[in-house]
Amino acid sequence: MRAIINGGVTPKGIVKVSGAKNSATRLLSAALLTDSTVELSSFPTQLVDVGHKIRFIRALGGRIDVDDASGAIVVDSSNFKSTVLEDYDYPIRTTYLLVAGQILRSGVARIPYPGGCKIGSRGYDLHIMVWRQLGCEVEELPDYIEVRGGRFKGGEIRFPISTVGGTENALICAAIAEGSTEIINAYITPEIEDLIDLLKRMGAQIEVFGNSHIRVHGRGALSGARKNVMYDRIEALTWIVYAIMTRGELLIEGVPFEAMRSPLLYIESAGVDLLANSNSIYVHPGCIKEGRVQPFEVPCGAHPGVISDMQPFFTMLGLSATGVSRVFDYRYPERVGYVHELARFCQPGALEAEHGKITVHGPGVYRAAEATSTDLRGSMALILAALCADGRSVVNDAHMALRGYNDLKGKLAKVGVEIEVQESDEPALAAIA
């Protein structure tokens, strides 16, 4: 899939931030822990990852009603159970979260091998550890991973490193285990807090101590619930940076301020005076003090700091600055592959990338180009660059961006920007003017 973009248009209008990708797909998995219905609103129904996960759940008997217009889904998993499928081609990272619902009803679970962005070492050994610590056997078969145990049993899960995915998996499994489970060295992000909130609404007993210790008292099957998905902090940052880059006028609604304290502070320290009310930010040219963004240095890593997923957008902010900015990534230092592709849109020497460090010589002068996505957030950075460049650009493998941005094409259209998405990724140099 590729995006063909006629750049150079200044956006103006209102953008509504969708529910967070990194929360919604987890909440969808937690909804499988009850035979009653679970209703989720502010849900990013059009994400590619959501579509794959819904397809898998339906293949195992679950019923999911989706309303794209209102952004709501209703999950009825009363008939959800483990079944051997003919096809396990589901290219999503969080397949491991689909184990608990199957174990609850069938005593055995079969899931596709995890997929997702290749941004460093992201094995699934910690998930295997979770299942084994809770009393299950795990076998890696040619087409799928099989987890057997009849029922989870409470225990101690001590992670050797902080892990978002491992913490999510441990929470969901422990919520239906027999007995209590201690989760040590947990990684508690805003999206994890959103998952805990849903599990509590469903009747789970969960205690949080500090920012890395969780105790779960297993309850077996849980009850139904209703919940709004938290707004996507990475999407909100994307729109803020896009408005700054283009000197556009965007009212960005649905900004999760509590989850964005650090990135917003760095933006303000770069000389951008953001206008905000309780849930929105308004960005226009007058917000940029002295008419130019100041150079900066920002370390990216774990919450509550600037998380690694936000790293490409601070690179883009650096291209808007006058001077040399530096962006460091301490959590995923190999997450710099997109920079080579991004450089196609900039003047020579604007970007330098090495292990865990990006040096940006701003301001960037954008030109139309063709580039290929390397990962989800890097793909969106390429699209932003193409939107800023005069002329016709092409971003190949644009489906990566669509994995994380709900109704991206529709939202851009509402602020006066048109992009064309094509299924083919054949060479498109001829399409560039």
Sequence and secondary structure as in RCSB ss.txt:
>XXXX:A:sequence
MRAIINGGVTPKGIVKVSGAKNSATRLLSAALLTDSTVELSSFPTQLVDVGHKIRFIRALGGRIDVDDASGAIVV
DSSNFKSTVLEDYDYPIRTTYLLVAGQILRSGVARIPYPGGCKIGSRGYDLHIMVWRQLGCEVEELPDYIEVRGG
RFKGGEIRFPISTVGGTENALICAAIAEGSTEIINAYITPEIEDLIDLLKRMGAQIEVFGNSHIRVHGRGALSGA
RKNVMYDRIEALTWIVYAIMTRGELLIEGVPFEAMRSPLLYIESAGVDLLANSNSIYVHPGCIKEGRVQPFEVPC
GAHPGVISDMQPFFTMLGLSATGVSRVFDYRYPERVGYVHELARFCQPGALEAEHGKITVHGPGVYRAAEATSTD
LRGSMALILAALCADGRSVVNDAHMALRGYNDLKGKLAKVGVEIEVQESDEPALAAIA
>XXXX:A:secstr
 EEEEEE    EEEEE  B HHHHHHHHHHGGGBSS EEEES  TT HHHHHHHHHHHHTT EEEEETTTTEEEE
E TT      S      GGGGGGHHHHHHHHSEEEE       SS   SHHHHHHHHHTT EEEE SS EEEE S
S B  EEE SS  HHHHHHHHHHHTTSBSEEEEES    HHHHHHHHHHHHTT EEEEETTTEEEEE  SSB  E
EEE  B HHHHHHHHHHHHHHT EEEEE   GGG HHHHHHHHHTTB  EE SSEEEE GGGBGGGSB   EEEE
ESTTSEEGGGHHHHHHHHHHBSEEEEEEESS TTTTHHHHHHGGGS TTSEEEETTEEEEEES      EEE  S
HHHHHHHHHHHHHSSEEEEEETTHHHHTTSTTHHHHHHHTT  EEEES  S  GGG  
